[in-house]
């Protein structure tokens, strides 16, 4: 074979290897795609096995690591210390994931005609939803569930596996909130916050958030020696809605102050009446003593 032909063949081999290692691949290679959903700070594994020669690429960044003759090399410094290759299993892993790790990854194995493609999406953790009472009295007992919004976060109410309502918002700066009227005798409800990678829920037992109806009547009684006053009230008058707690607390304080004022005025009036009666008795006794003294004086004269 002529030297020029050898040079051309050598050039072709180098070009093919360069294209392959750059992620262009060969037309005969088959591809399989997988979606991976992970949480910030976690670890992700790419299941394709590379034993002797292989490469891993990220779309937009090119080759990020390679294995040549069972020797592992990181070719992108941003993955240093996080991108690992297990020589015993042949699997690539990325530890301490962050949001910037989201994207398309490709793993090529020199011993296989299959090119594996992974679409990785990294999400922030979902916070646990918080539930508060809006109105504790039947028959309109209602609760409010809230959670911090995030990427693809949805908030829903469920009971016995059935979704009652749900909400989401593209505005990640807002707080997701969802109210629900619940039945006192119902099975427990669940407020569920989730994204594609994680789910958090809060169980709501109606008896812990609602008051049963009561026909009991309460009396506040203020007594003095000469009178008695009663104030009638129902428990619903003292039950506060969570959303208007400040206003209701002020109202409750005003109610207590007025009740104390009423009791004090009643006691003062009763005390004055008592003093008036005692004064009259003393005046009568004093008048009677003076009258007797005058009679005794007239008799002596």
Phi, psi and omega in degrees: 000140184287152180302325182295322178294319178299319179295320180294320179294318179298319179297319180295317180297315179298320180295316179297316180296320180296315179298319181295313181290339177277356176097008180280330176070184177246154188294336183277350182289136177269151182238143172229135187246141179225143177261133179238128179243121184224168181250145177308133179092347180274188181237142177237142178244137174260116194288347179295135184264127175239113185262315185240308180227129179187171184217154172230133184235153169238133181300129181092345180239348181077208183291133179245343176196158180212156174236119178235120181052045178065017177249126187265135178224133171270127182253359176232114187296338181293344178257005181299129181084348181245322179273120186234153175232125181269111183295334181281324181259337182076021185253137174275144177221147172242123180260165177050057182299146172229172185299328181290347179283348179299142179151188182262129178242146177230133177246124179245132179246125183295337182266007182223149178271002183260129175256121183266130179246133181235127175259102184265129174236125181254131183241154170286153179298148175274129177282155179287130181294151179246137183242135178225157180276139174257320178211117188270352185263137173291158002270007183247043178294128181223153180229158181235127178250134182224150177205151176292131182286159180196183182299118177058032178275134173237150180236133183214157171254134177227153174218120180052043176084352181263129178280121182271319173197166183204164179205159174202167181208137177286345179278101186287350180274352182270162175263125177283129180224145182211121180263160181204134172273127185242157180262135185298325184263010184281166171292161181302149176257161176230129171261121189241125173247131182207155164235178184299345183254339187207152179227134174233143180222159177229122181275136182239115174264122186307322183293343179271346184239351183232153174258137173288152177297140180229135178264007181289133177253136182249148179236138170252118189246129174242124184241147168226168182304333184248357183204169177213132179237139180234139173243125183260135175213159181250150180306328182296338180289342183250005180270128186257143171276141184300320184290337181245031186301316183297313180297319182289325177297316178298317179298320179294319178297318178298321178298315180296317180297317179294323177296317177297318179299318180297317180297316181296316179297318179298315178296321179296316179297317179298320179295319178297317178299318179296317179295323178297315180295316178298320179298319179296317179299314180297320179297317179298317179297319180294319179296319180295321179293319178295321180296317179295324180295320178296319180296320179293324179293314179299322181293320180293327178285000000 
